[in-house]
Amino acid sequence: MATEAATHARVRYVEALLDYTIIRAPFSGVITAKRAFVGEAVSPFGSSPSGGGSGGAIATIVEFSSLYVGADVNEANLSKLGKNQPAEITLDRVPDKVFHGRLRQIVPAADRQKATVRVKVAFLDADDRVLPDLSARVAFTSPR
């Protein structure tokens, strides 16, 4: 009886160790970059031991439904923007398609040298041609 209990305890311990090898994200997405390799020690607290310099990141996961365009707006035009303002997004990759979007956020910081403020524009009708880090142009379509 004691031997059976000890065996079950060892099995639970090994299962717990195995569970530590599974990486989970708080959202569904697609891995777009892998920064750690099989057998490499990783840590969630800073640089990898092998000196990869990824700051603890072992992969980049993209949730495509939350992609947005980051754009710089001249500070003189900032007063013309309103919450959820509609926009048209053109990607250099798909020049013949105009995507619809809306102003998601005005970042509360300015670039003094360029006299611009960063904004984030969410896609409303993105398709599988929209990928992270593509070049894009944004035109806001209606005045505030």
DSSP file with accessible surface (Angstrom, degrees, kcal/mol):
  #  RESIDUE AA STRUCTURE BP1 BP2  ACC     N-H-->O    O-->H-N    N-H-->O    O-->H-N    TCO  KAPPA ALPHA  PHI   PSI    X-CA   Y-CA   Z-CA
    1    1 A M     >        0   0  186      0, 0.0     4,-2.1     0, 0.0     5,-0.1   0.000 360.0 360.0 360.0 -45.6    0.0    0.0    0.0
    2    2 A A  H  >  +     0   0   83      1,-0.2     4,-2.4     2,-0.2     5,-0.2   0.876 360.0  52.1 -67.1 -36.5    2.8    2.4    0.9
    3    3 A T  H  > S+     0   0  108      2,-0.2     4,-2.3     1,-0.2    -1,-0.2   0.907 108.9  50.3 -65.3 -41.0    4.8    1.5   -2.2
    4    4 A E  H  > S+     0   0  116      2,-0.2     4,-2.4     1,-0.2    -2,-0.2   0.927 111.3  48.2 -64.1 -42.7    1.7    2.1   -4.4
    5    5 A A  H  X S+     0   0   60     -4,-2.1     4,-2.2     1,-0.2    -2,-0.2   0.908 111.5  50.1 -64.8 -40.5    1.2    5.6   -2.8
    6    6 A A  H  X S+     0   0   40     -4,-2.4     4,-2.3     2,-0.2    -1,-0.2   0.902 110.2  50.5 -65.6 -38.7    4.9    6.4   -3.2
    7    7 A T  H  X S+     0   0   59     -4,-2.3     4,-2.3     2,-0.2    -2,-0.2   0.927 110.4  49.1 -64.9 -44.0    4.7    5.4   -6.9
    8    8 A H  H  X S+     0   0   94     -4,-2.4     4,-2.5     1,-0.2    -1,-0.2   0.894 109.9  52.3 -61.8 -38.9    1.6    7.6   -7.5
    9    9 A A  H  X S+     0   0   44     -4,-2.2     4,-2.2     2,-0.2    -2,-0.2   0.917 109.6  48.5 -64.2 -41.9    3.4   10.5   -5.8
   10   10 A R  H  X S+     0   0  148     -4,-2.3     4,-2.6     2,-0.2    -2,-0.2   0.898 110.3  51.6 -64.5 -40.3    6.4   10.0   -8.1
   11   11 A V  H  X S+     0   0   66     -4,-2.3     4,-2.6     2,-0.2    -2,-0.2   0.934 110.5  48.1 -61.9 -46.1    4.1    9.9  -11.1
   12   12 A R  H  X S+     0   0  147     -4,-2.5     4,-2.2     2,-0.2    -2,-0.2   0.898 111.4  51.7 -61.6 -37.8    2.4   13.1  -10.1
   13   13 A Y  H  X S+     0   0  151     -4,-2.2     4,-2.3     2,-0.2    -2,-0.2   0.939 111.0  46.0 -64.4 -45.9    5.8   14.7   -9.5
   14   14 A V  H  X S+     0   0   88     -4,-2.6     4,-2.5     1,-0.2    -2,-0.2   0.903 111.5  52.6 -65.2 -39.6    7.0   13.7  -13.0
   15   15 A E  H  X S+     0   0  119     -4,-2.6     4,-2.3     2,-0.2    -1,-0.2   0.904 109.0  50.4 -62.0 -39.0    3.7   15.0  -14.5
   16   16 A A  H  X S+     0   0   46     -4,-2.2     4,-1.2     2,-0.2    -2,-0.2   0.920 110.6  49.0 -65.6 -41.9    4.2   18.3  -12.8
   17   17 A L  H  < S+     0   0   76     -4,-2.3     3,-0.4     1,-0.2     4,-0.3   0.914 111.1  49.8 -62.7 -42.4    7.8   18.6  -14.1
   18   18 A L  H >< S+     0   0  113     -4,-2.5     3,-1.8     1,-0.2    -1,-0.2   0.893 104.3  58.9 -63.4 -38.0    6.5   17.7  -17.6
   19   19 A D  H >< S+     0   0   72     -4,-2.3     3,-1.5     1,-0.3    -1,-0.2   0.824  95.7  64.2 -62.2 -29.0    3.8   20.4  -17.3
   20   20 A Y  T 3< S+     0   0  186     -4,-1.2    -1,-0.3    -3,-0.4    -2,-0.2   0.634  92.3  64.5 -69.7 -12.4    6.6   23.0  -16.8
   21   21 A T  T <  S+     0   0  100     -3,-1.8     2,-0.5    -4,-0.3    -1,-0.3   0.509  84.3  90.8 -87.9  -3.8    7.8   22.3  -20.3
   22   22 A I    <   -     0   0   88     -3,-1.5     2,-0.5    -4,-0.2    -3,-0.0  -0.808  66.9-148.9 -97.1 130.4    4.6   23.6  -21.9
   23   23 A I        -     0   0  125     -2,-0.5     2,-0.4     2,-0.0    -2,-0.1  -0.862  16.0-170.6-100.1 129.3    4.5   27.3  -22.8
   24   24 A R        -     0   0  158     -2,-0.5    -2,-0.0     2,-0.0     0, 0.0  -0.926   8.6-156.6-121.7 143.1    1.1   29.0  -22.6
   25   25 A A        -     0   0   43     -2,-0.4     4,-0.0     2,-0.2    -2,-0.0  -0.861  25.9-124.9-113.2 153.2    0.0   32.4  -23.8
   26   26 A P  S    S+     0   0  130      0, 0.0     2,-0.3     0, 0.0    -1,-0.0   0.321  94.8  35.6 -79.9  11.1   -3.0   34.4  -22.4
   27   27 A F  S    S-     0   0   80      2,-0.0     2,-0.3     0, 0.0    -2,-0.2  -0.970  88.9-101.6-152.4 163.3   -4.3   34.7  -26.0
   28   28 A S        +     0   0   97     -2,-0.3     2,-0.3    33,-0.0    33,-0.0  -0.682  58.6 126.0 -89.2 146.7   -4.5   32.7  -29.2
   29   29 A G        -     0   0   44     -2,-0.3     2,-0.4    34,-0.1    34,-0.2  -0.951  53.9 -85.0-172.8-169.0   -2.1   33.6  -31.9
   30   30 A V  E     -A   62   0A  79     32,-2.3    32,-2.8    -2,-0.3     2,-0.5  -0.972  35.3-121.0-123.6 134.8    0.6   32.5  -34.3
   31   31 A I  E     +A   61   0A 108     -2,-0.4    30,-0.2    30,-0.2     3,-0.1  -0.635  33.6 171.6 -75.7 121.3    4.3   32.2  -33.5
   32   32 A T  E     +     0   0A  71     28,-2.8     2,-0.3    -2,-0.5    -1,-0.2   0.559  65.5  25.6-107.3 -14.8    6.1   34.6  -35.9
   33   33 A A  E     -A   60   0A  34     27,-1.2    27,-2.7     0, 0.0     2,-0.5  -0.968  61.2-157.0-150.7 136.3    9.6   34.4  -34.4
   34   34 A K  E     +A   59   0A 132     -2,-0.3    25,-0.3    25,-0.2    24,-0.1  -0.966  13.7 173.1-115.2 123.1   11.4   31.8  -32.3
   35   35 A R        +     0   0  105     23,-2.8     2,-0.3    -2,-0.5    24,-0.2   0.377  61.0  60.7-112.1  -0.7   14.3   33.0  -30.2
   36   36 A A        -     0   0   17     22,-1.0     2,-0.3     6,-0.0     6,-0.1  -0.931  68.1-147.9-125.8 155.8   15.2   29.8  -28.2
   37   37 A F    >   -     0   0  136     -2,-0.3     3,-2.5     1,-0.1    -2,-0.0  -0.816  36.6 -73.2-123.7 160.9   16.3   26.5  -29.5
   38   38 A V  T 3  S+     0   0  146     -2,-0.3     3,-0.1     1,-0.3    -1,-0.1  -0.235 119.9  14.7 -54.3 128.3   15.8   22.9  -28.3
   39   39 A G  T 3  S+     0   0   84      1,-0.3    -1,-0.3    -3,-0.0     2,-0.3   0.272  94.2 129.1  89.8 -10.4   17.9   22.2  -25.3
   40   40 A E    <   -     0   0   46     -3,-2.5     2,-0.3     1,-0.1    -1,-0.3  -0.571  60.6-123.0 -80.3 138.4   18.6   25.9  -24.5
   41   41 A A        -     0   0   65     -2,-0.3     9,-0.4    -3,-0.1     2,-0.3  -0.644  33.4-169.1 -78.2 134.4   17.9   27.1  -21.0
   42   42 A V        -     0   0   73     -2,-0.3     5,-0.1     6,-0.1     6,-0.1  -0.881  10.0-164.8-124.6 158.8   15.5   30.0  -20.9
   43   43 A S        -     0   0   37     -2,-0.3     3,-0.2     3,-0.3    -2,-0.0  -0.999  22.9-145.2-142.7 140.0   14.4   32.4  -18.2
   44   44 A P  S    S+     0   0  101      0, 0.0     2,-0.4     0, 0.0     4,-0.1   0.488  91.0  72.9 -80.2   0.5   11.4   34.7  -18.0
   45   45 A F  S    S-     0   0  180      2,-0.1     2,-0.3    11,-0.1    11,-0.2  -0.506 108.4 -53.0-117.4  62.7   13.6   37.2  -16.1
   46   46 A G  S    S+     0   0   31      9,-0.5    -3,-0.3    -2,-0.4     8,-0.1  -0.713  95.9   8.4 113.5-160.7   16.1   38.8  -18.5
   47   47 A S  S    S-     0   0   82      8,-0.3    -2,-0.1    -2,-0.3     0, 0.0  -0.182  75.3-104.4 -63.4 150.3   18.6   37.7  -21.0
   48   48 A S    >   -     0   0   11      1,-0.1     3,-2.2     9,-0.1     5,-0.3  -0.416  29.6-116.3 -71.6 150.6   18.9   34.1  -22.0
   49   49 A P  T 3  S+     0   0   95      0, 0.0    -1,-0.1     0, 0.0    -7,-0.1   0.791 114.1  60.7 -59.7 -26.2   21.9   32.3  -20.5
   50   50 A S  T 3  S-     0   0   82     -9,-0.4    -2,-0.1     1,-0.0    -8,-0.0   0.429 118.8-109.1 -83.5   2.8   23.4   31.8  -24.0
   51   51 A G    <   +     0   0   61     -3,-2.2    -1,-0.0     1,-0.1    -4,-0.0   0.748  68.2 147.6  80.9  24.4   23.6   35.5  -24.5
   52   52 A G        -     0   0   55     -4,-0.1    -1,-0.1     1,-0.1    -5,-0.0   0.736  48.1-142.5 -65.9 -22.1   20.8   35.8  -27.1
   53   53 A G        +     0   0   58     -5,-0.3    -1,-0.1     1,-0.1    -6,-0.1   0.731  58.3 131.9  69.6  22.2   19.9   39.2  -25.8
   54   54 A S  S >  S-     0   0   30    -19,-0.1     3,-1.7     3,-0.1    -1,-0.1   0.383  72.2-120.7 -88.9   6.1   16.1   38.6  -26.3
   55   55 A G  T 3  S-     0   0   50      1,-0.3    -9,-0.5    -7,-0.1    -8,-0.3   0.820  72.9 -49.8  64.3  30.8   15.3   39.9  -22.8
   56   56 A G  T 3  S+     0   0   16      1,-0.3     2,-0.3   -11,-0.2    -1,-0.3   0.252 104.7 131.8  92.6 -15.7   13.7   36.7  -21.7
   57   57 A A    <   +     0   0   40     -3,-1.7    -1,-0.3     1,-0.2    -9,-0.1  -0.550  29.4 178.0 -72.4 130.5   11.5   36.4  -24.7
   58   58 A I        +     0   0   43      1,-0.3   -23,-2.8    -2,-0.3   -22,-1.0   0.574  67.2   5.8-107.0 -13.5   11.7   33.0  -26.3
   59   59 A A  E     -A   34   0A  32    -25,-0.3     2,-0.5   -24,-0.2    -1,-0.3  -0.983  63.6-125.6-160.6 157.8    9.1   33.6  -29.1
   60   60 A T  E     -A   33   0A  43    -27,-2.7   -28,-2.8    -2,-0.3   -27,-1.2  -0.967  26.6-168.5-109.0 123.9    7.0   36.3  -30.6
   61   61 A I  E     -A   31   0A  58     -2,-0.5     2,-0.5   -30,-0.2   -30,-0.2  -0.961   4.1-158.2-114.5 129.7    3.3   35.5  -30.8
   62   62 A V  E     -A   30   0A  16    -32,-2.8   -32,-2.3    -2,-0.5     2,-0.9  -0.924  11.4-156.0-111.8 128.6    1.0   37.6  -32.9
   63   63 A E    >   -     0   0   64     -2,-0.5     3,-2.1   -34,-0.2   -34,-0.1  -0.887  13.8-161.3 -97.4 100.3   -2.8   37.8  -32.3
   64   64 A F  G >  S+     0   0   75     -2,-0.9     3,-1.4     1,-0.3    -1,-0.1   0.784  82.3  66.4 -61.3 -26.1   -3.8   38.9  -35.8
   65   65 A S  G 3  S+     0   0  107      1,-0.3    -1,-0.3    -3,-0.1    61,-0.1   0.691 102.4  49.2 -70.2 -13.5   -7.2   40.2  -34.8
   66   66 A S  G <  S+     0   0   55     -3,-2.1    -1,-0.3    56,-0.1    -2,-0.2   0.267  78.9 132.2-109.6  13.1   -5.5   42.9  -32.7
   67   67 A L    <   +     0   0   32     -3,-1.4    56,-1.1    -4,-0.1     2,-0.3  -0.318  30.4 175.7 -64.2 146.6   -3.1   44.3  -35.4
   68   68 A Y  E     -B  122   0B  97     54,-0.2     2,-0.5    33,-0.0    54,-0.2  -0.941  30.8-113.1-144.3 166.5   -3.0   48.0  -35.8
   69   69 A V  E     -B  121   0B  15     52,-2.8    52,-2.7    -2,-0.3     2,-0.5  -0.904  22.3-148.9-103.9 130.1   -1.1   50.7  -37.7
   70   70 A G  E     +B  120   0B  24     -2,-0.5     2,-0.3    50,-0.2    50,-0.2  -0.868  26.1 173.6 -95.7 127.9    1.1   53.1  -35.8
   71   71 A A  E     -B  119   0B  21     48,-2.5    48,-3.1    -2,-0.5     2,-0.5  -0.974  30.7-127.4-136.0 150.7    1.3   56.5  -37.5
   72   72 A D  E     -B  118   0B  70     -2,-0.3     2,-0.4    46,-0.2    46,-0.2  -0.857  24.2-163.2 -97.8 129.7    2.8   59.8  -36.6
   73   73 A V  E     -B  117   0B  17     44,-2.9    44,-2.5    -2,-0.5     5,-0.1  -0.943  27.4-110.3-114.1 132.8    0.4   62.8  -36.8
   74   74 A N  E >>  -B  116   0B  77     -2,-0.4     3,-2.0    42,-0.2     4,-0.6  -0.361  27.2-126.4 -58.3 134.8    1.6   66.4  -37.0
   75   75 A E  G >4 S+     0   0  106     40,-2.5     3,-0.8     1,-0.3     4,-0.4   0.801 108.6  63.0 -60.6 -24.4    0.7   68.1  -33.7
   76   76 A A  G 34 S+     0   0   70     39,-0.3    -1,-0.3     1,-0.2     3,-0.2   0.781 106.2  45.6 -69.3 -24.7   -1.0   70.9  -35.6
   77   77 A N  G X4 S+     0   0   70     -3,-2.0     3,-1.5     1,-0.2     4,-0.3   0.476  85.8  93.1 -95.5  -2.8   -3.5   68.3  -37.0
   78   78 A L  G X< S+     0   0   47     -3,-0.8     3,-1.8    -4,-0.6    -1,-0.2   0.865  77.8  60.3 -62.0 -35.1   -4.1   66.5  -33.7
   79   79 A S  G 3  S+     0   0   89     -4,-0.4    -1,-0.3     1,-0.3    -2,-0.1   0.690  95.9  64.2 -68.4 -13.7   -7.2   68.7  -32.8
   80   80 A K  G <  S+     0   0  123     -3,-1.5    64,-1.0    64,-0.1     2,-0.3   0.541  87.7  88.7 -84.9  -6.9   -8.9   67.4  -36.0
   81   81 A L    <   -     0   0   12     -3,-1.8     2,-0.3    -4,-0.3     3,-0.0  -0.741  56.5-172.8 -97.2 142.0   -8.9   63.8  -34.7
   82   82 A G    >   -     0   0   14     -2,-0.3     3,-1.9     1,-0.1    21,-0.2  -0.864  38.4 -72.1-127.9 165.4  -11.7   62.4  -32.6
   83   83 A K  T 3  S-     0   0  190     -2,-0.3    21,-0.1     1,-0.3    -1,-0.1  -0.263 116.7  -0.4 -57.7 132.9  -12.4   59.2  -30.7
   84   84 A N  T 3  S+     0   0   81     19,-1.0    -1,-0.3     1,-0.2    20,-0.1   0.707  88.7 177.1  59.2  23.9  -13.0   56.2  -33.1
   85   85 A Q    <   -     0   0   12     -3,-1.9    18,-2.1    17,-0.1    -1,-0.2  -0.314  32.4-110.3 -60.2 134.5  -12.6   58.4  -36.1
   86   86 A P  E     -C  102   0B  58      0, 0.0    55,-1.6     0, 0.0    56,-0.6  -0.318  41.3-179.0 -66.6 151.3  -12.8   56.4  -39.3
   87   87 A A  E     -CD 101 140B   2     14,-2.2    14,-2.5    53,-0.3     2,-0.5  -0.971  26.1-131.9-146.8 157.6   -9.7   55.9  -41.4
   88   88 A E  E     -CD 100 139B  84     51,-3.1    51,-2.4    -2,-0.3     2,-0.5  -0.963  22.6-159.4-111.8 132.8   -8.5   54.4  -44.7
   89   89 A I  E     -CD  99 138B   0     10,-3.2    10,-3.1    -2,-0.5     2,-0.5  -0.952   6.4-170.6-117.1 127.3   -5.4   52.2  -44.5
   90   90 A T  E     -CD  98 137B  29     47,-2.6    47,-2.6    -2,-0.5     2,-0.4  -0.978   9.5-154.0-118.3 126.3   -3.3   51.4  -47.6
   91   91 A L  E >   -CD  94 136B   4      3,-0.6     3,-0.8     6,-0.5    45,-0.2  -0.810  17.5-137.9 -97.6 137.8   -0.6   48.8  -47.3
   92   92 A D  T 3  S+     0   0   81     43,-2.0    -1,-0.1    -2,-0.4    44,-0.1   0.847 107.5  58.0 -59.6 -30.9    2.4   49.0  -49.7
   93   93 A R  T 3  S+     0   0  132     42,-0.5    -1,-0.2     1,-0.3    43,-0.1   0.801 118.7  28.9 -68.3 -30.8    2.1   45.2  -49.9
   94   94 A V  E X  S+C   91   0B   6     -3,-0.8     3,-1.6     3,-0.1    -3,-0.6  -0.618  71.4 164.8-129.6  70.0   -1.5   45.5  -51.2
   95   95 A P  E 3  S+     0   0B  90      0, 0.0    -1,-0.1     0, 0.0    -2,-0.1   0.758  72.5  57.6 -66.6 -20.7   -1.7   48.9  -53.0
   96   96 A D  E 3  S+     0   0B 141     -6,-0.0     2,-0.4     2,-0.0    -6,-0.0   0.482  96.8  74.0 -88.8   0.0   -5.0   48.2  -54.8
   97   97 A K  E <   -     0   0B  60     -3,-1.6     2,-0.6    -6,-0.2    -6,-0.5  -0.940  63.1-157.3-118.0 131.4   -6.9   47.5  -51.6
   98   98 A V  E     -C   90   0B  58     -2,-0.4     2,-0.3    -8,-0.1    -8,-0.2  -0.944  14.5-154.9-105.9 118.1   -8.1   50.1  -49.1
   99   99 A F  E     -C   89   0B   0    -10,-3.1   -10,-3.2    -2,-0.6     2,-0.3  -0.667  12.8-127.2 -88.9 149.6   -8.7   48.7  -45.6
  100  100 A H  E     +C   88   0B  99     -2,-0.3    24,-3.2   -12,-0.2    25,-1.0  -0.745  37.6 158.5 -96.5 145.3  -11.1   50.4  -43.3
  101  101 A G  E     -CE  87 123B   2    -14,-2.5   -14,-2.2    -2,-0.3     2,-0.3  -0.854  27.5-135.7-149.4-177.5  -10.0   51.3  -39.8
  102  102 A R  E     -CE  86 122B  83     20,-1.8    20,-2.4    -2,-0.3     2,-0.4  -0.988  36.4 -93.6-147.4 151.6  -10.7   53.6  -36.8
  103  103 A L  E     + E   0 121B   5    -18,-2.1   -19,-1.0    -2,-0.3    18,-0.2  -0.535  42.2 174.9 -66.9 117.3   -8.6   55.6  -34.5
  104  104 A R  E     -     0   0B  98     16,-3.0     2,-0.3    -2,-0.4    17,-0.2   0.807  58.9  -4.5 -93.3 -38.8   -7.9   53.4  -31.5
  105  105 A Q  E     - E   0 120B  76     15,-1.8    15,-2.9   -22,-0.0     2,-0.6  -0.985  45.0-145.1-159.5 142.8   -5.6   55.5  -29.4
  106  106 A I  E     - E   0 119B  67     -2,-0.3    13,-0.2    13,-0.2    12,-0.0  -0.974  37.3-128.5-104.7 116.4   -3.6   58.7  -29.3
  107  107 A V  E     -     0   0B  36     11,-2.6     2,-2.5    -2,-0.6    11,-0.2  -0.524  16.4-127.7 -68.9 126.9   -0.4   58.0  -27.5
  108  108 A P  E    S+     0   0B 123      0, 0.0     2,-0.3     0, 0.0    -1,-0.1  -0.252  80.7  77.5 -78.2  55.3    0.0   60.5  -24.7
  109  109 A A  E     -     0   0B  65     -2,-2.5     9,-0.7     9,-0.2     2,-0.3  -0.966  63.9-146.2-156.9 146.2    3.5   61.6  -25.7
  110  110 A A  E     - E   0 117B  66     -2,-0.3     2,-0.8     7,-0.2     7,-0.2  -0.826  16.8-128.1-115.7 155.4    4.9   63.8  -28.4
  111  111 A D  E  >> - E   0 116B  59      5,-3.0     4,-1.6    -2,-0.3     5,-1.3  -0.898  21.4-165.3 -99.1 105.6    8.1   63.7  -30.4
  112  112 A R  T  45S+     0   0  221     -2,-0.8    -1,-0.2     1,-0.2     5,-0.0   0.881  83.8  53.0 -63.0 -39.7    9.5   67.2  -29.9
  113  113 A Q  T  45S+     0   0  176      1,-0.2    -1,-0.2    -3,-0.1    -2,-0.0   0.901 121.3  30.5 -64.1 -41.9   12.1   67.0  -32.8
  114  114 A K  T  45S-     0   0  115      2,-0.1    -1,-0.2    -3,-0.1    -2,-0.2   0.554  99.6-131.9 -93.8  -9.6    9.5   65.9  -35.4
  115  115 A A  T  <5 +     0   0   30     -4,-1.6   -40,-2.5     1,-0.2   -39,-0.3   0.921  64.3 127.1  55.9  46.6    6.5   67.8  -33.8
  116  116 A T  E   < -BE  74 111B  17     -5,-1.3    -5,-3.0   -42,-0.3     2,-0.4  -0.886  52.0-146.1-129.7 162.5    4.4   64.7  -34.1
  117  117 A V  E     -BE  73 110B  12    -44,-2.5   -44,-2.9    -2,-0.3     2,-0.3  -0.990  25.8-121.4-127.2 137.6    2.2   62.5  -31.9
  118  118 A R  E     -B   72   0B 111     -9,-0.7   -11,-2.6    -2,-0.4     2,-0.3  -0.593  30.5-174.4 -79.6 136.2    1.9   58.7  -32.4
  119  119 A V  E     -BE  71 106B   0    -48,-3.1   -48,-2.5    -2,-0.3     2,-0.5  -0.913  17.5-139.5-125.5 157.1   -1.6   57.3  -33.0
  120  120 A K  E     -BE  70 105B  47    -15,-2.9   -16,-3.0    -2,-0.3   -15,-1.8  -0.978  13.8-164.4-118.1 128.6   -2.8   53.7  -33.3
  121  121 A V  E     -BE  69 103B   0    -52,-2.7   -52,-2.8    -2,-0.5   -18,-0.2  -0.960  11.4-144.9-116.9 119.8   -5.3   52.9  -36.0
  122  122 A A  E     -BE  68 102B  11    -20,-2.4   -20,-1.8    -2,-0.5     2,-0.3  -0.573  17.0-119.9 -83.7 144.0   -7.2   49.5  -35.7
  123  123 A F  E     - E   0 101B  30    -56,-1.1   -22,-0.3    -2,-0.2    -1,-0.1  -0.633  22.7-174.8 -77.8 138.7   -8.2   47.5  -38.7
  124  124 A L  S    S+     0   0  106    -24,-3.2   -23,-0.2    -2,-0.3    -1,-0.1   0.643  85.7  24.3-102.0 -23.6  -11.9   46.9  -39.2
  125  125 A D  S    S+     0   0   51    -25,-1.0   -24,-0.1     2,-0.0    -1,-0.1  -0.142  80.4 160.8-136.5  41.5  -11.7   44.6  -42.2
  126  126 A A        -     0   0   50    -26,-0.1     2,-0.2   -59,-0.1   -25,-0.0  -0.274  15.0-172.0 -64.5 148.2   -8.2   43.0  -42.1
  127  127 A D    >   -     0   0   53      0, 0.0     3,-1.9     0, 0.0    -1,-0.1  -0.639  46.6 -73.7-126.9-169.0   -7.6   39.9  -44.1
  128  128 A D  T 3  S+     0   0  141      1,-0.3    -2,-0.1    -2,-0.2   -64,-0.0   0.550 122.4  69.3 -72.3  -2.5   -4.8   37.4  -44.4
  129  129 A R  T 3  S+     0   0   81      2,-0.0     2,-0.6   -35,-0.0    -1,-0.3   0.629  78.4  92.7 -85.1 -13.1   -2.7   39.9  -46.4
  130  130 A V    <   +     0   0    6     -3,-1.9   -63,-0.1   -37,-0.0    -4,-0.0  -0.733  57.0 169.7 -84.9 118.6   -2.3   42.1  -43.3
  131  131 A L    >   -     0   0   68     -2,-0.6     3,-1.1     1,-0.0    -2,-0.0  -0.887  39.3 -85.0-127.2 157.4    0.9   41.1  -41.5
  132  132 A P  T 3  S+     0   0   41      0, 0.0    -1,-0.0     0, 0.0   -68,-0.0  -0.278 106.8  14.9 -60.5 145.3    3.0   42.6  -38.7
  133  133 A D  T 3  S+     0   0  169      1,-0.2     2,-0.2     3,-0.0   -64,-0.0   0.654  83.9 148.5  67.6  22.2    5.5   45.4  -39.5
  134  134 A L    <   -     0   0   57     -3,-1.1     2,-0.2     1,-0.1    -1,-0.2  -0.544  54.6-104.5 -79.5 153.3    4.2   46.1  -43.1
  135  135 A S        +     0   0   75     -2,-0.2   -43,-2.0   -66,-0.0   -42,-0.5  -0.574  50.5 173.4 -75.4 139.0    4.5   49.7  -44.4
  136  136 A A  E     -D   91   0B  34     -2,-0.2     2,-0.4   -45,-0.2   -45,-0.2  -0.974  28.5-145.6-147.0 157.3    1.2   51.5  -44.4
  137  137 A R  E     -D   90   0B 138    -47,-2.6   -47,-2.6    -2,-0.3     2,-0.4  -0.973  16.9-156.8-122.2 142.4   -0.4   54.9  -45.0
  138  138 A V  E     -D   89   0B  37     -2,-0.4     2,-0.4   -49,-0.2   -49,-0.2  -0.967   9.5-175.4-122.6 135.0   -3.4   56.2  -43.1
  139  139 A A  E     -D   88   0B  52    -51,-2.4   -51,-3.1    -2,-0.4     2,-0.4  -0.992  22.7-137.2-127.3 121.5   -5.9   58.8  -44.1
  140  140 A F  E     -D   87   0B  54     -2,-0.4   -53,-0.3   -53,-0.2   -38,-0.0  -0.659  17.0-157.8 -78.5 132.3   -8.5   59.9  -41.7
  141  141 A T        +     0   0   68    -55,-1.6   -54,-0.1    -2,-0.4    -1,-0.1   0.629  63.1  33.7 -96.5 -16.4  -11.8   60.1  -43.7
  142  142 A S  S    S-     0   0   47    -56,-0.6    -1,-0.1     0, 0.0     0, 0.0  -1.000  80.5-110.1-140.0 145.5  -14.1   62.4  -41.8
  143  143 A P              0   0  120      0, 0.0   -62,-0.1     0, 0.0   -63,-0.1  -0.292 360.0 360.0 -69.1 157.6  -13.5   65.5  -39.7
  144  144 A R              0   0  205    -64,-1.0   -63,-0.1   -59,-0.1   -64,-0.1   0.947 360.0 360.0 -64.4 360.0  -14.0   65.4  -36.0
